[in-house]
């Protein structure tokens, strides 16, 4: 059985949590594809209400919450956001018409500079996984045995 609903600061934060993902995509859909903002946001709102009711009434959200650690969810969100930037398809990159709007160099030959940076940083993170001085995972810097 799920806990009783209480609107507190965590509920407010959760309700605003998708804005970082939703707004850039919605803005791109409206500006680039000419989709009606009213229809888009109405559809999104209806979807959120239906999804919330399904997860609330079935109790599926409690099962998902117990089965999935928060660290996994956060890493999936970061990875998916990073992949859109690496591929050069984020809303910001599309609006600026550049793979890396901050860089002068956009590509090395046919390969986007974001792809090169992404692969290089992924390899660096893999190399630093077991490093105690420069750990790849946050929070592992204090694991040394005293």
C-alpha positions in Angstrom: 0.0 0.0 0.0 1.4 3.4 -0.9 1.8 6.2 1.7 -0.8 8.9 2.0 -0.3 11.8 -0.4 1.3 14.9 1.1 2.2 18.0 -0.9 5.5 19.1 0.5 8.7 20.6 -0.9 9.8 17.2 -2.3 6.5 16.9 -4.2 7.1 20.4 -5.5 10.6 19.6 -6.5 9.5 16.4 -8.2 6.8 18.3 -10.2 9.4 20.6 -11.6 12.0 17.9 -12.2 11.1 17.2 -15.8 11.3 20.8 -16.9 15.0 20.5 -17.7 14.2 17.7 -20.1 10.8 18.7 -21.3 11.2 22.4 -22.0 14.1 22.2 -24.5 12.4 19.4 -26.4 9.0 21.2 -26.4 10.6 24.5 -27.5 12.4 22.8 -30.3 9.2 21.1 -31.4 7.3 24.4 -31.4 10.1 26.5 -33.1 11.5 23.9 -35.5 8.5 21.8 -36.4 5.8 24.4 -35.9 3.7 22.2 -33.5 1.0 24.1 -31.7 2.2 24.9 -28.1 -1.4 24.6 -26.8 -1.8 21.1 -28.2 1.7 20.0 -27.2 1.4 21.1 -23.5 -2.2 19.9 -23.2 -1.2 16.5 -24.5 1.8 16.3 -22.1 -0.4 17.4 -19.2 -3.0 14.7 -20.0 -0.3 12.1 -20.3 1.2 13.1 -16.9 -2.2 12.9 -15.2 -3.0 9.5 -16.7 0.5 8.1 -15.9 0.3 9.4 -12.3 -3.1 7.8 -11.9 -2.0 4.5 -13.3 1.1 4.4 -11.1 -0.8 5.6 -8.0 -3.8 3.2 -8.3 -1.8 0.1 -9.4 1.0 0.6 -6.8 3.5 -0.1 -9.6 5.5 3.0 -8.5 6.2 1.5 -5.1 7.6 -1.6 -6.7 9.7 0.4 -9.1 10.9 2.6 -6.2 11.9 -0.4 -4.1 13.6 -2.2 -7.0 15.6 0.7 -8.5 18.2 2.6 -6.5 18.2 6.4 -6.9 21.8 6.3 -8.1 20.8 4.2 -11.1 18.0 6.5 -12.1 20.2 9.6 -11.8 23.0 7.9 -13.9 20.5 6.9 -16.6 19.2 10.5 -16.8 22.7 11.9 -17.0 23.8 9.3 -19.6 20.7 9.9 -21.8 21.2 13.7 -21.6 24.9 13.3 -22.4 24.2 11.1 -25.4 22.0 13.7 -27.0 24.8 16.2 -26.7 27.4 13.8 -28.0 25.3 13.0 -31.0 24.6 16.7 -31.6 20.9 16.4 -31.4 20.0 18.4 -28.3 17.5 21.2 -28.7 20.2 23.8 -27.9 22.5 22.4 -30.5 19.8 22.2 -33.1 18.7 25.8 -32.4 22.3 27.1 -32.7 22.8 24.9 -35.8 26.1 23.6 -34.4 27.3 20.4 -32.8 29.2 22.3 -30.2 28.0 25.9 -30.1 30.8 26.9 -27.7 33.6 25.6 -29.9 35.1 27.0 -33.0 35.9 23.5 -34.3 32.7 21.6 -35.0 34.1 18.4 -36.5 37.3 16.6 -37.4 36.6 15.4 -40.9 33.2 13.6 -40.8 33.3 13.0 -37.1 31.6 15.5 -34.7 33.8 17.0 -32.1 31.2 16.0 -29.4 31.6 12.4 -30.3 35.4 12.6 -30.0 35.1 14.4 -26.6 32.4 11.9 -25.4 34.5 8.8 -26.3 37.6 10.4 -24.7 35.9 11.2 -21.5 34.2 7.8 -21.3 37.6 6.2 -21.7 39.1 8.5 -19.0 36.2 7.6 -16.6 36.8 3.9 -17.2 40.5 4.3 -16.5 39.8 6.2 -13.3 37.2 3.8 -11.9 39.6 2.3 -9.3 41.8 5.3 -8.8 41.7 6.5 -5.2 43.2 9.9 -5.8 41.0 10.9 -8.8 37.9 8.6 -8.6 35.6 8.5 -11.6 32.6 8.1 -9.3 31.6 10.9 -7.0 31.7 10.1 -3.3 34.5 7.6 -3.6 37.2 10.0 -2.8 37.1 9.2 1.0 37.3 5.4 0.7 41.0 5.2 1.7 41.5 3.1 4.8 43.0 5.1 7.6 
